């Protein structure tokens, strides 16, 4: 428990410093604890240190943790690729879904959701073959189709930098994502505010915060010995 508390305080302090260095308001960045590395008991102990946002990247793990921790006052994030056949199992428990990567997936969410779901449109700015998400030049066409779905609220964009990218390349990808998000926000589309940005993980969240991230997804930094 001591290590978790110490790690949590260190992560929150690092984010605070990065936010300050970016000349942004202290409350403008939300820290999501990604608990895919640990079981429900350790996740519960972490949440007891003052975590408000929790994330899983797989449906089965999400549902396990949700059942174990649902009495806690938590905001739940699903951050991994979601297969269409699993949408019905999970979507109504999710507060934020970070990986909306196709119009077909949006249609399935529309069909299964009982209320509007806050979603991030996943963009593949670096156009990596192995990554999911829309290329920048595909986004507006996708939005014209998703516009028909009233159960999807597009709060912003989500992206990930390539693992081997340099700091300069990461900054460029995050900056391009911020600019695209800003452009989409200015279109004033119904149920598509594009006011949030989901970018940055344990290794690059400081660069993400410099480039406007409002949600950072941090996992391993919480659980280091």
C-alpha positions in Angstrom: 0.0 0.0 0.0 2.9 2.3 0.9 4.4 2.0 -2.6 1.1 2.6 -4.3 0.5 5.7 -2.2 4.1 7.0 -2.9 3.8 6.2 -6.6 0.4 7.9 -6.9 1.7 11.0 -5.2 4.8 11.1 -7.5 2.6 10.6 -10.6 0.2 13.4 -9.6 3.1 15.7 -8.7 4.8 15.1 -12.1 1.5 15.8 -13.9 1.1 19.0 -11.9 4.6 20.1 -12.8 4.1 19.3 -16.5 0.8 21.2 -16.5 2.4 24.2 -14.8 5.3 24.1 -17.3 2.8 24.2 -20.2 1.2 27.3 -18.6 -2.2 25.5 -18.2 -4.7 25.5 -15.4 -3.9 22.9 -12.7 -7.3 21.2 -13.1 -7.1 20.9 -17.0 -5.5 17.4 -17.0 -7.3 14.3 -15.8 -5.2 11.4 -14.8 -6.5 7.9 -15.7 -5.1 5.0 -13.8 -4.7 2.1 -16.2 -5.0 -1.1 -14.1 -4.5 -3.8 -16.7 -1.2 -4.8 -15.0 -2.9 -5.7 -11.7 -5.8 -7.6 -10.2 -9.0 -6.1 -8.7 -7.6 -6.1 -5.2 -4.5 -4.0 -6.1 -6.7 -1.8 -8.3 -9.0 -1.2 -5.2 -5.9 -0.3 -3.1 -4.8 2.2 -5.7 -8.2 3.7 -5.9 -8.2 4.2 -2.1 -5.2 6.5 -2.5 -7.5 9.0 -4.2 -7.8 7.9 -7.8 -11.0 9.1 -9.6 -10.5 7.8 -13.1 -9.8 4.1 -13.9 -9.2 2.3 -17.2 -9.0 -1.1 -18.7 -8.1 -2.1 -22.3 -9.9 -5.5 -22.4 -13.6 -6.1 -21.9 -13.3 -9.2 -19.6 -10.8 -7.3 -17.3 -13.0 -4.2 -17.4 -16.1 -6.2 -16.3 -14.1 -8.0 -13.5 -12.9 -4.7 -12.1 -16.2 -3.0 -12.5 -18.0 -5.7 -10.5 -15.3 -5.6 -7.8 -15.1 -1.8 -7.5 -18.5 -0.5 -8.5 -19.2 0.8 -4.9 -16.2 3.1 -5.3 -17.0 6.6 -6.8 -15.1 6.1 -10.0 -15.2 7.3 -13.6 -14.7 4.3 -15.9 -12.7 4.4 -19.1 -12.4 1.6 -21.8 -9.3 2.4 -23.7 -8.5 -0.7 -25.8 -9.8 -1.9 -29.2 -13.4 -3.1 -28.9 -14.7 -5.9 -31.1 -18.2 -5.2 -32.3 -19.5 -8.5 -30.9 -18.5 -7.4 -27.4 -20.1 -4.0 -27.5 -23.4 -5.2 -25.9 -21.5 -6.7 -22.9 -19.8 -3.6 -21.8 -20.9 -0.3 -23.4 -23.5 0.7 -20.8 -21.0 0.5 -18.0 -18.5 2.8 -19.7 -18.2 6.5 -18.9 -15.6 7.2 -21.6 -14.7 5.0 -24.6 -11.3 6.0 -26.0 -11.0 3.8 -29.1 -13.8 4.5 -31.6 -11.9 3.4 -34.7 -14.6 2.7 -37.4 -18.1 3.8 -38.5 -19.2 0.1 -38.1 -18.2 0.2 -34.4 -20.1 3.5 -34.0 -23.2 1.9 -35.5 -23.0 -1.1 -33.1 -22.6 1.3 -30.1 -25.7 3.2 -31.4 -27.6 0.0 -31.5 -26.6 -1.2 -28.0 -26.2 1.9 -25.9 -29.1 2.9 -23.5 -27.8 6.5 -23.2 -25.3 8.7 -24.9 -21.7 7.4 -24.5 -18.8 9.9 -24.4 -16.4 8.6 -27.1 -12.9 9.6 -28.4 -12.4 9.2 -32.1 -9.2 7.2 -32.5 -6.8 8.8 -35.0 -3.7 7.3 -36.5 -1.8 10.5 -37.2 1.5 8.6 -37.8 -0.3 6.3 -40.3 1.4 3.2 -38.7 0.3 0.0 -40.4 -0.1 -1.8 -37.0 -2.3 0.9 -35.4 -6.1 1.2 -35.5 -7.8 4.5 -36.1 -8.8 7.0 -38.8 -6.1 8.8 -40.8 -6.4 12.5 -40.5 -7.8 12.9 -44.0 -10.6 10.3 -43.3 -12.0 12.0 -40.2 -14.5 14.4 -41.7 -16.1 11.8 -44.0 -16.5 9.5 -41.0 -18.1 12.2 -38.9 -20.7 12.8 -41.6 -21.8 9.2 -41.1 -21.5 9.2 -37.3 -23.6 12.4 -37.2 -26.7 10.2 -37.5 -26.0 8.4 -34.2 -27.4 10.2 -31.2 -26.0 7.7 -28.7 -22.4 8.8 -29.5 -21.0 12.0 -28.1 -17.6 12.7 -29.7 -15.8 14.5 -26.9 -12.5 14.6 -28.7 -9.6 12.7 -30.4 -7.4 9.9 -29.0 -4.0 9.0 -30.5 -0.8 7.1 -29.6 2.7 7.8 -30.7 4.8 4.9 -32.2 6.9 3.1 -29.6 10.2 3.9 -31.3 9.4 7.6 -31.9 11.8 10.3 -30.8 10.6 13.0 -28.5 10.5 15.4 -31.5 8.3 12.9 -33.5 6.0 12.4 -30.5 5.6 16.1 -30.0 4.8 16.5 -33.7 2.2 13.8 -33.6 0.5 15.2 -30.5 0.6 18.7 -32.0 -1.0 17.6 -35.2 -3.7 15.8 -33.1 -4.3 19.0 -31.1 -4.7 21.1 -34.3 -7.1 18.6 -35.8 -9.1 18.5 -32.6 -9.3 22.3 -32.6 -10.4 22.3 -36.2 -13.2 19.8 -35.5 -14.3 21.8 -32.4 -14.7 24.9 -34.6 -17.1 23.0 -36.9 -19.7 23.1 -34.1 -21.2 19.7 -35.1 -24.2 18.4 -33.1 -23.1 16.0 -30.2 -19.5 16.4 -31.3 -17.9 19.0 -29.0 -14.3 17.9 -29.5 -13.2 19.7 -26.3 -11.0 16.8 -24.9 -7.8 15.1 -26.0 -6.8 11.7 -24.9 -3.0 11.4 -25.4 0.0 10.4 -23.4 1.0 7.4 -21.4 3.6 6.7 -18.7 6.5 7.4 -21.0 5.3 10.5 -22.9 2.5 12.2 -20.9 4.7 15.3 -20.3 4.9 15.8 -24.1 1.2 15.2 -24.4 0.4 17.8 -21.7 2.6 20.3 -23.6 0.3 19.7 -26.6 -3.1 20.0 -25.0 -3.9 16.6 -23.6 -6.8 16.7 -21.2 -6.7 13.0 -20.3 -3.5 11.1 -19.8 -3.5 7.3 -19.5 -0.9 6.2 -16.9 -0.3 2.5 -16.0 3.1 1.2 -15.2 4.2 4.3 -13.2 1.7 3.6 -10.5 2.9 0.0 -10.0 6.7 0.3 -10.0 8.4 -1.3 -6.9 
